[in-house]
Amino acid sequence: MSHPQSSPLETPVDGLLATSAVRLPYQHDVLLRSFVLERQEGNLIIYNSPGVTGSGEAIGELGGAAGLLINHEHEAMYGPPEIDVDTYVHQLDRAAVESSLPVAGVFTGHQMIGRDLEVIPTPGHTAGTTSYLWDNGDRRFLFTGDFIWIDHGEWKAVVLEEHLRGDYLDSLALVRDLDFDVLVPWGTTEDGPSYGLVRTPGEIRDRIDAIIRRVHGGGSR
């Protein structure tokens, strides 16, 4: 698969840079993107996808990136991007990731990267699924990978392992109480934007409560 080095970074919403989209191989109406966080303490990339290689020149023009932060092990299916960047993932997903791309370091729990980026383990989609909450000074962006994604405008789960259902519910309850302005999953259906704006204070709780009801009732989404 060829990805031109000249692909520019897009600005889907003020303050956020996105690589070009690629289609999820097994669900063709779902588009995947990676996101570049411009930070004084060092730029970071959230999510692995072919778009990282495709936008490699544009990322380099920003000064490169200090790290690629993986949300969960399935991102490893695309292998290492063709740029110089270290990869970080939760310890519980490390073995699955490093079979396809080198891992420079792991997360083991809740922590901060600098003063603006919060690492929040949210197990459930996989054992090591980890979300990231970034405050760029104007907005708070929550990156949830496939743990919470956007399907035709609706926030949904992706429950794959029955033994992780309890962890999934606990993680949803945790995220329900977070303060953020923009939901930024790894993938969204192609009929909408690559993000979800939070318009009212109660919207986060309402949307995640709906997911909790479905997952608690035995649903996978």
N, C-alpha and C positions, 0 to 999 in steps of 0.2 A: 504494500500500500504506500503510495507516494503522497507526501505532504509538503507543499511548497514552503520554503523558508520565508517567503515574503508576506505571508498572511498577517494582516494587521490585527491588533487587539481592538476589540469592540468595547463600547461603553453602554451596557444595557440599562444602567441606572447610574446617576451621578455618584462618583466615588468608587465605582467598581469597574475593573477591567476583565474582559472575558476573551478566551481564545475562540476561534471558529468552532462551530458545532460539528459533531459526527453522529451518525445514527447508531443506536444500540443494536448490535448484530442480531439479537433474538427478539427484538420488539421495534420494528422499523419506524414507528411513529414517535419514538422517544429520542430526543436529542441530548447528547452529553457535551459538557463543556468543562474546562478548567478555568480557574480565576486567579488573577494576579493581584496581590495586595501591595500597593505602594506604601512603604513605611520608611521612616527615617532610620529605624533600627535594622533595616535590611528587608528587601522585598521578599515575599513568600508566595508560593503557588499552592493553591488548594485544589486537590483532585488530580489524578493522573488520567490523561486522555491523549489521543494523537494530536489534539490541538496544541499541546505544549511544544512538540517538535515543529508543528506548522507555524507557530508564532514565535519560534526561537529567535529570529532576528529582531523582532519587536521587543521581546523580553530583554535581549542583550542591550538594546538601545536605552532601556530603562536602568541599566546597571546590573542586569542579571538578577538571580534570585539566590537567597541564602539557604532555601530549603523547599522541598516538595512535601506537603503534608497530605498523607493518605487518610481517607475516611474509613475505608474498609478494604478487605483483601481482594475483592473482585476487580478493583482498579488495576491489579497487577497483570490482567490479561493482555494489556497493551504493551507490556515490557517497558524498559527504561526509555525516557525521552532522549532525544539527540541533542541535549544541552548539558552543560556542566552544572549539576545541581544534586545535592544530597537528599535522600528520601528518608522520611520519618513516619512511623506507624505505631499503633498500640502494640504492646508486647504480645497480646493474645492473637493477633493477626500476623505477627512477624513471619512465622514459618511459611505460611501460604504465600506471602508477598515475596520473600527473598528467594523463592524458587524461580522467580521471573525477573526480579530486579534487585540490585544491592540495597541493603538497608543500613543507613548510617547511624540511626539511633531510634530508640523506642520511648513511648509514653507508658507510664504504669498507673497513672491516676490524674486527678484534676491538677492543673498547673497553669502558670502564666508564661507566655513567651513575650518578653519585654513588658511594657505597661499597657499594651493595647489588645493583645490577643489571648483569649482564654481557651484552654484545651479542656474539653468536657467529655469524658467517656460516656457513651450512650449505647451500651450493648443491647443486642436484640436482633438486629438484621444479621450481624455476625457477632461473635463473642468479643471482638476488639473494636467494633464500630465506635468512632470518636468524632464528635462534632466540634466545631470551632466558632467562637464568638469574637468578632473583630469590631472594635470601636475605632473608627477613623477620625473621630472628632465631630463629625456631622451626623453619622448614622451608625447603627449597630447591626451588623450583618451576621446572621447565623447560618453556618454551612453544615448541612445535615446529611450530605451524601444521598444514599438510598433509604436511610432510616426514616426520613420524612421527605417525600418527593411531591411533585405537582402533576396531577393527572387530569387534564381537561379543566384546569382551574381549581380542582379540589385537592387539598392536602391529604396524602395517603401514606400508609405504611407499606412495608414489604416483609411480611413474616415468612421466613424460609424454614426455620427449625423449630419444631414444637417445643423442644426442651428449653428454648430461649424465650418463649412467650412471656413468662413472668418477668424476665429481665427487660423485655420490650416495654411492658406496661410500666415498670418502674422508671425507665428512661423517658417515656412519654410524660409521666407525671412530673419528672424533673424539668423537662423543657417547657412544659405548660406554664411554669412559674418564672421563666426567664423573661428579661426585658430586651426585646429586639425590634428593629424597624423593618428588616428585609429578610425573608427566608430565601436561602440560595442553595438548592439541592444540586446534586451531580447531574440529574436528568429531569427533563420535563417533556410533556407531549408537545409536538410541533405546532399545535394550534394556539399557543400562548407564549408569554415571555419566559425568560430563563430564571425568573425570580418571582417572589410573591411579596407585595407590599403589605405591611400591616397598617390598616387605616384607622382603627379604633382601639382603645385600651383593652377591650374585652375580646377582640377578634382572635388573639392567640389561644386564649382559654377555650373559646367556642369551637374553633377548628380542631384543636387537639383533643378536646373532650369527645368530639365525634369519632376521631380515630380510636380513642380508648374504648368507646362502646363497641366498635366493630371488632377490635382485637380481643377484647374481653369476652365477646360473644363467640369467639372461635374463628373469626374471619382472618384472612391473610392481608387484607388491604385497609 
